[in-house]
């Protein structure tokens, strides 16, 4: 069955059914009573039923009219919800956001960002996935993730990025090492020790930044890439664990990565401090409003954190 009425007819019916008074309904709709009566008759003719019982004293809904009113109220309620949802999705307040992040970021600024996101965008469905920088950037480029949060991200032509903040690297050393007795370790004091870092294959930008900060270690071949990888990084790598504990090596990382350091090890700042960026990575094309909202919140949180 093809219907020939539109939203004007439904609105006229809904207001009249609510007020059960043609004059008041016409005033509410800012139309003449004759125009309102015409629209109601057109709707009744199209449906093939009477919707109202009209007498000189009152207006009542017929049984069919009462049932139709239930449907019409539901239509307008759904329409209002659809309009609101559409506006919230367009503003980035609603929808889905898939975020990939690297391990050190997960123990750094990201938790603070996520608290703010949940507070300000409670209806945004957020999914977070941990991975290495190479995997996170690839997933964003391929559309499997919406945004990536990583250290020293290497951008491809499909990606765009902004640097959120910079944090200093320090050194994890064994408590028995002479380096542990220093409050701040000068870079030159590290020359006689093996440098242990993340594999370049998994975090190429981070690895290159570390090597640029300790060029003599690379020149002398005194660099070891972790081979047994997990959340505990160096602590789970048998070789790295033993060498650092014995006082022969150091592992470069951020202070916040180990809120509680493993027994037998300490973290010390390095001077001059090698600064490493935390980057937000997103698609160069088709960026969603939810990504824009996330970038705005992340930037605010990072600026606030840098001031403290």
Secondary structure, 3 states (H helix, E strand, C coil): CCCCCCHHHHHHHHHHHHHCCHHHHHHHHCCCHHHHHHHHHHHHHHHCCCCEEECCCCEEECHHHHHHHHHHHHHHHHHHHHHHHHHHHHCCCCEEEEEEECHHHHCCCHHHHHHHHHHHCCCEEEEEEECCHHHHHHHHHCCCCCEEEEECCCCCCCEEEEEEEEEECEEEEECCCHHHHCCEEEHHHHCCCEEEECCCCCCHHHHHHHHHHCHHHHHCCCEEECCCCCCCHHHHCHHHHHHHHCCCEEEEECHHHHCCCCCCEEEEEEECCCEEEEEEEEECCCCCHHHHHHHHHHHHHHHHHHHC
